[in-house]
Amino acid sequence: RSVTGPKGVWISVDEGDYAIEIRVTGRNEPKRPATLDLGVEVEFDREIYMLSETDRATCIAFRGGLPEEINIGEEHTYANFTSPTGGLLSLETWDGGYDWHFGEWVDPWKIKAVT
């Protein structure tokens, strides 16, 4: 499964580690777990992913453009699931919605500009 696509990718930076992710939609979405307890498992693309990190985040400010409307003070819960092969599956929830993203961790020292 590739994280490239015509609609672009989401690049996430977490403590110096980079993840490149794409949105998972429709029938391809994993089933949302009943709880977000560490160790909970979900299946995606015939692979098992285990919940390795979860927390809440509050938007306190942003500059520039975002692909969707986000309001100052809005809270989101995020949950990161990891597969045995190193795949990344992220669930983000907020009042009235949620999104799944699939991706992979990328070594920042191996990123090169393409011209």
Secondary structure as the mmCIF struct_conf table of DSSP 4:
data_model
#
loop_
_struct_conf.conf_type_id
_struct_conf.id
_struct_conf.beg_label_comp_id
_struct_conf.beg_label_asym_id
_struct_conf.beg_label_seq_id
_struct_conf.end_label_comp_id
_struct_conf.end_label_asym_id
_struct_conf.end_label_seq_id
BEND BEND1 VAL A 3 VAL A 3
TURN_TY1_P TURN_TY1_P1 PRO A 6 LYS A 7
STRN STRN1 TRP A 10 ASP A 14
TURN_TY1_P TURN_TY1_P2 GLU A 15 GLY A 16
STRN STRN2 ASP A 17 VAL A 24
HELX_RH_3T_P HELX_RH_3T_P1 GLY A 26 ASN A 28
BEND BEND2 GLU A 29 GLU A 29
HELX_LH_PP_P HELX_LH_PP_P1 PRO A 30 PRO A 33
BEND BEND3 ALA A 34 ALA A 34
TURN_TY1_P TURN_TY1_P3 LEU A 38 GLY A 39
STRN STRN3 GLU A 41 PHE A 44
TURN_TY1_P TURN_TY1_P4 ASP A 45 ARG A 46
STRN STRN4 GLU A 47 THR A 58
BEND BEND4 GLY A 64 GLY A 64
BEND BEND5 PRO A 67 GLU A 68
TURN_TY1_P TURN_TY1_P5 ILE A 72 GLY A 73
STRN STRN5 GLU A 75 THR A 82
TURN_TY1_P TURN_TY1_P6 PRO A 84 THR A 85
BEND BEND6 GLY A 86 GLY A 86
STRN STRN6 GLY A 87 TRP A 94
TURN_TY1_P TURN_TY1_P7 ASP A 95 GLY A 96
STRN STRN7 GLY A 97 VAL A 106
HELX_RH_3T_P HELX_RH_3T_P2 PRO A 108 LYS A 110
#
